[in-house]
């Protein structure tokens, strides 16, 4: 393949991806707006028209904001590639930093800084604009800034050693470096999964044991029926940052924890909390997490093999506006991370379909081990509290939503 051919291929894929995302966003806005004044029949007795309108307005605001963010991100991508931005950063780091690994680490950091500076205003406005407007935000500016700094430090502490290791393997490990890099990446994922419950998450939130009461009794009985053992039941102070509610499993092995947002416990009855947990427990018992990780691990092996091929292909560099630099693996790594999403967006519906199948299976597990009616009631409350639209555009939802549409999911639960 020639550099010009790959340039045309990349531009065509970028135009297709951008055009498809803009078209889907337009469909979503139009579809939600068209159904704003009528609550779906299945929810008419449980969700008021004002709450339905609020969910529609929230969805439309987020989607419009996403369009602006998408256009800016595309402009930055073009500036880094064909605009010469990455080439300039590569030249700057080469001229001022000695050592092949250090200069490529500096390049990765420079690109991350550029991306962070661009995304920072969007993060700020999303939190203090949209989320605040619709009554969800509880984050102070001081806490937002503290979270930002902590996030950068954690990312640097975990990511920089991994990047240095992969860059070293690319330079020194020979033809099969990509297999060793894949093993390092896989080990890193499991390390983060192990550290998250007890080391990483407590840096951002406070976790306290679930207090005694009807909800805890129902949960412990459910866990006993399902033969599930965990290191504890915890409540997370999610209300410090947002009024959104959720519950999740985290960790693996002896580090497994069950975590509830305090906002969730405030809103749901004990039977509904039990049903939500039964759904999450279904994901674990049906090995959805392990299956997803297995697919992810296999995909990452394929991506590493693809990267190994591209590193030695001069047309890959030149086709994206950078002089061929096979002695600088960091350049290839950055280009790969920039270009890959352009070509993979179209597989979104397949990933969503796989995830939705897991959600239906976890719902069925919850029906068998708790109350399907309680789960349906809990989900309706969460849809209302989180201002989740009940009328998403089907095509937009197929690309973007990992969970089934509300109407489909509730209908299945009620039928069961």
Secondary structure, 3 states (H helix, E strand, C coil): CCHHHHHHHHHHHHHHHHHHHHHHHHHHHHHHHHCCCCCCHHHCCCCCHHHHHHHHHHHHHHHHHHHHHHHHHHHHHHHHCCCCHHHHHHHHHHHHCCCHHHHHHHHHHHHHHHHHHHHHHHHHHHHHHHHHHCCCECCCHHHHHHHHHHHHHHHHHHHHHHHHHHHHHHHHCCCCHHHHHHHHHHHHHHHHHHHHHHHHHHHCCCEEECCCCHHHHHHHHHHHHHCCCCCCEEEECHHHCECCCCEEEECCHHHCEEEEEHHHHHHCCHHHHHHHHHHHHHHHHCCHHHHHHHHHHHHHHHHHHHHHHHHCCHHHHHCCCCCCCCCCHHHHHHHHHHHHHHHHHHHHHHHHHHHHHHHHHHHHHHHHHCCHHHHHHHHHHHHHHCCCCCCCCHHHHHHHCCCCCHHHHHHHHHHC
